[in-house]
Amino acid sequence: MVCRWRQQEDELRLTRKTKKSFHGRKTRWPKLEDRLYRWISEQRAGGQSVSTVAICIQAKAIANELHIQEFQAGASWCFHFMKLSIRTRTTVCQQLPADYKERLAGFRSYCKRKITEKNKQRHCIVNMDKVPLTFDMPLTRTVEHTGMLTVPIRTTGNEKTPFTVVLGVSSNG
């Protein structure tokens, strides 16, 4: 261990006093990561939001330009590249009730009974649903350099302009 310290003496003298160790690997693709870092900086300077998926896609494109064949840009690579941790959840899923199969069977029998009572044909039965949307849905999360106080995201200004999508399906297809 002392031999390694002697080999790293110059590096140790130049580091911050609060740094505790030199653990961790060096990057395998420094040119790729430098170009990707510049791309992220340019996107953020323009107010664009940058997701981890966009980072992986851009990293693959840069790897192709640099003729790096073995690069895959997986989630773990992206995580280590950004040196971030997952701190908040993005979705909350509902649990189905324990008796959902019985409830579903009861609902189906109810619907069949009503259809036969009213003597309705299959092409007259339609299920419709409407979903309110906005013209511009900016991402709620983005990648930003550590230490930034504000994280602006540029939008078209139509994030509060709503429209409604109506979906419908008939029982005969």
C-alpha positions in Angstrom: 0.0 0.0 0.0 2.8 2.4 0.8 4.4 1.6 -2.6 1.2 2.7 -4.3 1.2 5.9 -2.3 4.7 6.6 -3.4 3.7 6.1 -7.0 0.8 8.4 -6.6 2.7 11.1 -4.6 2.3 13.8 -7.2 -1.4 13.2 -7.7 -1.9 13.1 -3.9 -0.3 16.4 -3.4 -2.5 18.0 -6.1 -5.8 16.7 -4.7 -8.2 18.4 -2.4 -7.7 17.8 1.3 -11.2 16.4 1.6 -10.8 13.7 -1.0 -10.7 10.3 0.7 -9.5 7.9 -2.0 -8.7 7.3 -5.7 -11.1 4.4 -6.1 -13.0 4.0 -9.3 -12.0 3.1 -12.9 -10.8 5.4 -15.5 -13.2 5.9 -18.4 -12.9 3.4 -21.3 -14.0 6.0 -23.9 -12.8 9.5 -22.9 -13.3 11.1 -26.3 -16.9 9.8 -26.5 -17.7 11.0 -23.0 -16.1 14.5 -23.7 -18.2 14.9 -26.8 -21.3 13.7 -25.0 -20.7 16.1 -22.1 -20.4 19.0 -24.6 -23.6 17.9 -26.3 -25.5 17.9 -23.0 -24.1 21.3 -22.2 -25.2 22.7 -25.5 -28.7 21.2 -25.1 -29.1 22.6 -21.6 -27.7 26.0 -22.6 -30.4 26.1 -25.2 -33.1 25.3 -22.6 -33.8 21.8 -24.0 -34.6 19.1 -21.5 -32.2 16.0 -21.7 -33.4 12.6 -20.6 -31.3 9.6 -19.9 -32.8 7.9 -23.0 -31.6 10.9 -25.1 -28.2 10.6 -23.6 -28.0 6.9 -24.5 -29.2 7.5 -28.1 -26.7 10.4 -28.6 -23.9 8.3 -27.0 -24.6 5.5 -29.5 -24.5 8.0 -32.4 -21.2 9.4 -31.2 -19.8 5.8 -30.8 -20.7 5.1 -34.4 -18.9 8.2 -35.5 -15.8 7.3 -33.5 -16.0 3.6 -34.8 -16.4 2.1 -31.4 -17.9 -1.3 -32.0 -18.2 -2.7 -28.4 -20.1 0.3 -26.9 -23.7 -0.4 -25.9 -24.8 2.7 -23.9 -26.8 0.7 -21.4 -28.6 2.1 -18.3 -25.7 1.2 -15.9 -23.2 3.0 -18.2 -25.5 6.1 -18.3 -25.8 6.0 -14.5 -22.0 5.9 -14.0 -21.5 8.6 -16.7 -23.8 11.0 -14.9 -22.7 10.0 -11.4 -26.3 10.5 -10.3 -28.5 8.4 -8.0 -32.2 7.8 -8.3 -33.8 9.9 -5.6 -37.5 10.2 -6.4 -40.1 8.0 -7.9 -41.7 9.0 -11.1 -44.9 6.9 -11.1 -47.1 5.3 -8.6 -49.0 2.2 -9.7 -52.3 1.1 -8.2 -52.8 -2.4 -6.9 -55.7 -4.4 -8.2 -58.2 -5.4 -5.4 -57.9 -9.0 -4.2 -61.3 -9.9 -5.5 -60.9 -8.3 -9.0 -61.7 -11.5 -10.9 -65.1 -11.9 -9.1 -65.9 -8.2 -9.7 -65.0 -8.6 -13.4 -67.2 -11.7 -13.8 -70.1 -9.9 -12.0 -69.7 -6.8 -14.3 -69.7 -8.9 -17.4 -72.8 -10.8 -16.4 -74.5 -7.5 -15.5 -73.7 -6.1 -19.0 -74.9 -9.2 -20.7 -78.2 -9.2 -18.7 -78.8 -5.5 -19.6 -78.0 -6.1 -23.3 -80.5 -8.9 -23.5 -83.1 -7.0 -21.5 -82.9 -4.0 -23.8 -82.7 -6.2 -26.9 -79.7 -4.3 -28.3 -77.6 -5.4 -31.3 -73.8 -5.6 -31.0 -73.1 -2.8 -33.5 -75.1 -0.4 -31.3 -72.9 -0.9 -28.2 -70.0 1.6 -28.1 -67.5 2.3 -25.4 -66.0 5.8 -25.4 -63.4 7.6 -23.3 -62.0 11.1 -23.4 -58.5 12.1 -22.3 -57.5 15.8 -21.8 -54.1 16.6 -23.2 -52.0 19.7 -23.9 -50.2 20.7 -27.1 -46.8 20.9 -25.4 -46.0 18.5 -22.5 -42.5 19.4 -21.3 -40.5 16.8 -19.3 -40.6 17.2 -15.6 -37.1 15.9 -15.2 -33.9 16.6 -17.0 -30.2 16.1 -16.7 -28.3 19.2 -15.5 -24.8 19.8 -14.2 -24.4 19.4 -10.4 -24.7 22.6 -8.4 -27.0 24.5 -10.7 -29.5 26.6 -8.8 -32.1 26.8 -11.5 -33.0 24.3 -14.3 -34.9 26.1 -17.0 -36.6 24.1 -19.8 -37.6 25.9 -23.0 -41.2 25.2 -24.3 -43.4 26.4 -27.1 -45.7 28.2 -24.6 -48.6 25.9 -25.3 -48.2 23.7 -22.2 -51.5 25.1 -20.8 -53.4 25.0 -24.1 -55.7 21.9 -23.8 -57.4 19.7 -26.3 -59.4 16.5 -25.8 -58.8 13.1 -27.5 -61.9 10.9 -27.7 -61.4 7.1 -28.2 -64.2 4.8 -29.0 -64.7 1.1 -29.8 -67.8 -0.8 -30.8 -68.5 -4.3 -29.4 -68.5 -5.8 -32.9 -65.0 -4.5 -33.6 
